[in-house]
Amino acid sequence: MIEEALREIRRGSAEIIDEQRLEKLLRAYFDKGETYTVKCGFDPTAPDLHLGHTVLLHKLATFQRYGAKIQFLIGDFTAQIGDPTGKSETRKKLLPEDIQENAKSYKEQVFKILDPQKTEVVFNAKWINPLGAAGMLELTTTFNVARMLERDDFEKRYKSGTSISISEFIYPLLQGYDSVHLKSDVEIGGTDQKFNLLMGRHLQRAYQVGKEQSVLMMPILEGLDGVQKMSKSLNNYIGVADSANDMFGKILSISDELMWRYYELLSFCSLDEIEQLKQGVKDSSIHPKKVKEDLALEIVERFHCKAEADSAKAEFEKVHSKSQIPTDIVSFELDGPIWIAKALQECKIEPSTSQARRDIKQGAVKIDQEKVSDEQLQLESGEYILQVGKRKFARLKVN
C-alpha cells in the first residue's frame, strides 16, 4: 500500500527532497493511523485560478487520499509584498480589499478539488502581524545577503543594476516562517519555488521546530500552445471559472501529445488506467479524440457538473462536427454602416482591427457561415452571425 501511495505522490513530480521522511510519514499513517500535514501557499494576487494552478491542488488531493491534512495557506500578508520569483522588477503592491476579495474567490474554487473535511484554510497575516518589529528583525538574522543573492532572479537583477527592494528579500523568509508556525511535515510548490520551499526547511532548523519538512516540486503546466507555461497574460489558459462550453472546447484544442501531460497532472485516472489508454491509442483500438473527450468531460464535470459537461460535449459536436451555429451567442447592436474589422473588435471576438484583418486574409472569418475575403467590407443594416475560427461567435444587429 505504501508503494502505491508513493507512486501516486511521485506522479508527475519534478523533484522530491527528503523522500525518506515522506515514506516514514506514510508508514506511520498506514501502520498507526497517524495523520501528517502538507502545506501549500497561494498569494491571492488575482481573483481566478486556471488549470495551471490546479496542478498543485490535484497533488494535495492525492496526499489527502493517503492520510494528509492539508494546510491551504492564503498569503494575505505576503501578497502585499508579492513573490519575486521569476520577476525582473518589483511587483506593484496590492490593496488589502483586493487581497480579501481574491482570497474569498480562491476558497470557493479550491473545494471543487480538495476535501474540505481534510483541509485547514489558514491566513498568514494571523501570525506574521504579531511578529512585530522585534520578531521581524530576529527573522532577518537567520539568513545572509550573500546567500540571498545566490538566488537566480536576484542575481540577474543585481548584476544588471535592476532595483531589488528589501521587502523582496524578506518574502522567502516569511514563506519559510509559515512552515515554522504551522510545523508543516511537507510543503509542495512549483519548480520555480525551490529557493522559497527550502527556506522552510532552513527556518524549521533555525527555530528548532523539531522537524524538517519534506519538499515536493511540481512542474509548470504548459498552456494551450504546448510550449509556454499556462498564463492569462499569454492568453493560453483554461480558467477554472470558464464556462463549461469554453472549457470543453479549449481542452479539445490541445495537441494529442499535450493531452498525456494533462492526463498525468490533472486527471484522477490512475497511472495504470492512463497506461491502458496510451496502449489503446498506440494499437488503434481507441481513437485519440475519444481519449481527449473523456479528459474534457472529467475536468468540466469537476468544475461544473455532469449535466453541463454532457451539454458542452453535445454543443461542441453540434458546432464543430456538424458545422452548426452555437445555441447561446452573445448579441450586439451597432450603428452602420460599419467596417467588418471594427465590427469584429466591437463584438469582442477579435482583440484589434489589425488582428481581424489578418484573420480575414487567412480565411478564418465568416459571416452567416460564409467566408469573408474582403477586408474592407462595410456591413449595412441587417442581422449577422459573425464567426472567427471554430469557437468565436457573435450575433450582430446593424442599425
C-alpha positions in Angstrom: 0.0 0.0 0.0 2.9 2.4 0.8 4.4 1.7 -2.6 1.1 2.5 -4.3 0.9 5.8 -2.3 4.5 6.8 -3.1 3.9 6.0 -6.8 0.9 8.3 -7.0 2.6 11.0 -4.9 5.7 10.9 -7.2 3.4 11.0 -10.2 4.3 14.0 -12.4 6.6 15.5 -9.8 9.9 17.2 -10.8 11.8 16.7 -7.6 11.3 15.4 -4.0 13.6 16.4 -1.3 13.9 14.1 1.7 11.7 11.3 0.3 12.8 9.1 3.2 11.0 11.3 5.7 7.9 11.3 3.4 8.0 7.5 3.4 8.1 7.4 7.2 5.0 9.7 7.4 3.1 7.3 5.1 4.2 4.3 7.1 3.0 5.9 10.3 -0.4 6.6 8.7 -0.8 3.0 7.3 0.5 1.3 10.4 -0.8 3.6 13.2 -3.4 5.8 11.6 -1.3 8.9 12.3 -2.1 11.9 10.0 0.5 14.4 8.9 0.4 17.9 7.4 1.0 19.1 3.9 1.3 22.9 3.3 0.8 24.7 0.1 0.7 28.5 -0.2 -1.2 30.7 -2.6 -0.9 34.5 -2.7 -4.3 35.9 -3.8 -2.9 38.2 -6.4 -5.7 37.6 -8.9 -9.4 36.6 -8.5 -9.4 33.5 -10.6 -7.4 30.3 -10.8 -6.5 28.5 -14.1 -5.7 24.8 -14.6 -2.0 25.5 -14.2 -2.7 26.5 -10.6 -4.7 23.3 -10.0 -1.7 21.0 -10.7 -0.8 21.7 -7.0 -4.4 21.2 -5.9 -4.5 17.8 -7.6 -1.3 16.8 -5.8 -2.8 17.9 -2.5 -5.9 15.8 -3.2 -3.6 12.8 -3.7 -2.0 13.4 -0.3 -5.5 13.6 1.2 -6.2 10.1 -0.1 -3.1 8.9 1.8 -3.7 10.4 5.2 -2.6 14.0 5.0 -4.3 17.1 6.4 -3.8 20.0 4.0 -2.7 23.4 5.3 -4.1 25.5 2.4 -2.3 28.8 3.1 -3.6 32.0 1.7 -0.9 34.6 1.9 -2.9 37.7 2.7 0.2 39.2 4.3 2.8 38.1 1.8 0.6 39.2 -1.1 1.2 42.8 0.0 4.8 42.2 -1.0 4.4 39.9 -3.9 6.5 36.8 -4.6 9.6 38.0 -6.5 10.2 34.5 -8.0 10.9 34.9 -11.7 10.3 38.7 -11.7 12.6 41.1 -13.3 11.2 44.1 -11.3 9.5 44.8 -8.0 5.8 43.9 -8.1 3.1 46.6 -7.5 1.6 46.5 -4.1 -2.0 45.1 -3.9 -4.7 46.9 -2.0 -6.0 45.0 1.1 -9.6 45.0 -0.2 -8.4 43.3 -3.4 -6.5 40.7 -1.5 -9.5 39.8 0.6 -11.8 39.6 -2.4 -9.3 37.4 -4.2 -8.9 35.2 -1.2 -12.7 34.6 -1.0 -12.7 33.6 -4.6 -9.8 31.1 -4.0 -11.7 29.4 -1.1 -14.7 28.9 -3.4 -12.7 27.4 -6.2 -10.3 25.0 -4.4 -13.0 22.9 -2.8 -14.0 21.7 -6.2 -10.9 19.5 -5.9 -10.0 19.3 -2.2 -11.9 17.6 0.5 -13.0 20.4 3.0 -13.1 17.9 5.9 -9.3 17.3 5.4 -8.4 20.9 4.7 -7.5 23.7 7.0 -7.6 27.1 5.3 -5.1 29.5 7.1 -4.1 33.1 6.5 -0.5 34.1 7.3 -1.3 37.6 8.5 -2.6 35.9 11.6 0.9 35.0 12.8 3.1 37.4 10.8 1.4 40.6 12.1 2.0 39.6 15.8 5.8 39.2 15.0 6.2 42.9 15.3 9.5 44.7 14.6 11.5 42.6 17.1 10.3 39.3 15.6 10.9 40.5 12.1 14.5 41.6 13.0 15.1 38.2 14.5 13.8 36.5 11.4 16.3 38.5 9.2 19.2 37.3 11.3 18.6 33.7 10.1 19.9 34.3 6.6 22.5 36.4 5.0 22.6 38.7 1.9 25.2 36.7 0.1 23.1 33.6 0.3 20.0 35.5 -0.8 21.9 36.9 -3.9 22.7 33.3 -4.9 19.0 33.1 -6.0 18.9 33.2 -9.8 16.4 36.0 -10.3 18.0 38.2 -7.6 21.5 37.5 -9.0 20.4 38.6 -12.5 18.7 41.8 -11.3 21.7 42.7 -9.1 24.2 42.2 -12.0 22.0 44.2 -14.3 21.6 47.0 -11.8 17.8 46.5 -11.6 16.3 47.5 -8.3 15.6 44.9 -5.6 13.6 46.1 -2.6 14.4 44.9 0.9 10.9 43.6 1.2 11.6 41.2 -1.6 14.5 39.7 0.4 12.0 39.3 3.3 9.4 37.4 1.2 11.2 34.0 1.2 11.9 34.4 4.9 8.2 34.9 5.6 7.2 32.0 3.4 9.7 29.9 5.4 8.4 31.2 8.7 4.9 30.0 7.7 6.3 26.5 7.9 7.8 27.3 11.3 4.4 28.4 12.7 2.4 25.6 11.1 5.0 22.9 11.9 4.4 21.5 8.4 5.6 18.0 7.6 5.6 18.5 3.8 5.4 21.6 1.6 4.7 21.5 -2.1 5.1 24.1 -4.8 6.2 24.7 -8.4 9.8 24.1 -9.6 10.3 27.8 -9.7 9.7 27.9 -5.9 12.6 25.8 -4.9 14.5 28.6 -3.1 11.4 29.5 -1.0 10.5 25.9 -0.3 14.0 25.1 1.0 13.8 28.2 3.2 11.1 26.4 5.2 13.5 23.5 6.0 16.2 26.0 6.9 14.0 28.0 9.3 12.5 24.9 10.9 16.1 24.1 11.9 16.9 27.6 12.9 13.8 27.9 15.2 14.3 24.3 16.5 10.8 23.1 15.5 12.0 19.5 15.9 11.4 18.5 12.3 12.4 19.5 8.7 9.7 19.4 6.1 10.0 17.3 3.0 9.6 19.3 -0.2 7.8 18.2 -3.3 8.1 20.3 -6.5 5.7 20.0 -9.4 6.5 21.1 -13.0 4.8 24.2 -14.6 1.9 23.2 -16.8 2.1 24.2 -20.4 -0.7 26.2 -21.9 -2.8 25.5 -24.9 0.1 26.2 -27.2 2.0 23.3 -25.6 5.2 25.5 -25.4 4.9 28.3 -22.8 3.6 28.0 -19.3 -0.2 28.4 -18.9 -0.7 32.1 -18.2 -3.5 34.7 -18.5 -1.1 37.2 -19.9 -0.2 34.8 -22.7 -3.9 34.0 -23.3 -3.1 30.3 -23.5 -5.0 29.4 -20.3 -8.1 27.4 -19.3 -9.8 29.2 -16.4 -11.4 27.4 -13.5 -14.2 29.9 -13.8 -14.6 29.4 -17.6 -18.0 28.4 -18.9 -18.5 24.6 -19.5 -18.6 25.1 -23.2 -15.4 27.2 -23.3 -13.5 24.8 -21.0 -14.6 21.8 -23.1 -13.6 23.4 -26.4 -10.2 24.6 -25.1 -9.3 21.1 -23.8 -10.3 19.6 -27.2 -8.0 22.1 -28.9 -4.8 20.8 -27.3 -2.4 18.5 -29.2 -2.5 14.8 -28.8 0.9 14.9 -27.2 0.0 17.6 -24.7 -3.1 15.5 -23.8 -1.0 13.0 -22.0 0.7 15.7 -20.0 -2.8 17.0 -18.9 -3.8 13.4 -18.0 -0.8 12.9 -15.8 -1.1 16.3 -13.9 -4.9 17.0 -13.9 -6.8 13.7 -14.2 -7.9 11.5 -11.3 -7.4 8.4 -13.6 -4.7 6.1 -12.1 -1.4 5.7 -13.7 -2.4 2.2 -14.8 -5.6 3.5 -16.4 -3.6 6.1 -18.3 -1.1 3.5 -19.5 -4.0 1.4 -20.8 -5.3 4.5 -22.7 -1.9 5.1 -24.2 -1.7 1.5 -25.3 -5.2 1.7 -26.8 -4.2 4.7 -28.9 -0.9 3.1 -29.9 -2.6 -0.1 -31.2 -5.5 2.0 -32.7 -8.2 0.3 -30.6 -9.0 3.7 -29.1 -9.2 7.0 -31.1 -7.2 9.8 -29.5 -10.2 12.1 -30.0 -12.2 9.9 -27.7 -9.5 9.9 -25.1 -9.3 13.7 -25.2 -13.1 14.0 -25.0 -13.1 11.8 -21.8 -10.5 14.1 -20.3 -12.5 17.2 -21.2 -15.7 15.6 -19.7 -13.8 14.8 -16.5 -12.4 18.3 -16.0 -15.6 20.1 -17.0 -17.7 17.9 -14.6 -15.2 18.7 -11.8 -15.7 22.5 -12.1 -19.3 22.4 -13.2 -21.4 19.3 -13.1 -22.1 16.1 -15.2 -25.1 17.6 -17.0 -23.2 20.7 -18.0 -20.2 18.6 -19.2 -22.5 16.4 -21.3 -24.2 19.5 -22.7 -20.8 21.1 -23.5 -19.9 17.9 -25.5 -23.1 18.0 -27.4 -22.7 21.7 -28.2 -19.1 21.1 -29.3 -20.2 18.3 -31.7 -23.0 20.5 -33.0 -20.7 23.4 -33.9 -17.6 21.5 -34.9 -18.7 18.2 -36.3 -21.9 19.4 -38.0 -20.8 23.0 -38.7 -23.9 24.4 -37.0 -24.3 27.7 -35.1 -24.0 27.5 -31.2 -27.2 27.8 -29.3 -26.0 30.6 -26.9 -24.4 33.5 -28.7 -23.8 37.0 -27.2 -25.7 39.7 -29.1 -24.5 43.2 -30.0 -26.2 46.2 -31.6 -24.2 48.8 -33.6 -24.8 51.7 -35.9 -24.0 51.2 -39.5 -22.6 51.0 -42.0 -19.6 49.6 -40.1 -16.3 48.2 -41.2 -16.1 44.4 -40.8 -12.8 44.6 -38.8 -14.3 47.2 -36.5 -17.4 45.1 -36.0 -15.4 42.1 -35.1 -13.5 44.1 -32.5 -16.6 45.7 -31.1 -18.3 42.3 -30.8 -15.3 41.1 -28.6 -14.3 38.2 -30.9 -11.2 40.0 -32.1 -8.7 41.9 -29.9 -8.0 44.5 -32.6 -8.8 45.6 -36.1 -5.3 44.6 -37.3 -5.8 41.0 -36.0 -9.2 41.0 -37.6 -7.7 41.9 -41.0 -5.0 39.2 -40.6 -7.7 36.6 -39.8 -9.8 37.7 -42.9 -6.7 37.2 -45.1 -6.2 33.7 -43.6 -9.8 32.8 -44.3 -10.7 32.4 -40.6 -13.6 34.9 -40.6 -17.2 34.0 -41.7 -20.5 35.9 -41.9 -23.5 33.6 -41.7 -21.2 30.7 -42.3 -19.7 32.2 -45.5 -16.0 33.1 -45.6 -15.2 36.7 -45.8 -12.4 37.7 -48.3 -12.8 41.5 -48.5 -11.1 43.1 -45.5 -12.6 46.5 -46.4 -16.2 45.1 -46.3 -18.8 47.5 -44.9 -21.8 46.0 -43.1 -25.1 47.7 -43.9 -28.2 47.5 -41.8 -29.3 43.9 -41.0 -28.6 41.0 -38.7 -25.5 38.9 -39.0 -23.8 35.9 -37.4 -20.1 36.8 -37.1 -17.5 34.0 -36.6 -13.8 33.8 -36.1 -12.2 30.3 -36.3 -14.3 27.5 -34.8 -15.1 28.8 -31.4 -15.7 32.5 -31.5 -19.3 33.7 -32.4 -21.3 36.9 -32.1 -24.8 37.9 -33.2 -24.8 41.5 -34.6 -27.6 43.8 -35.4 -26.6 46.7 -37.5 -28.9 49.7 -37.4 
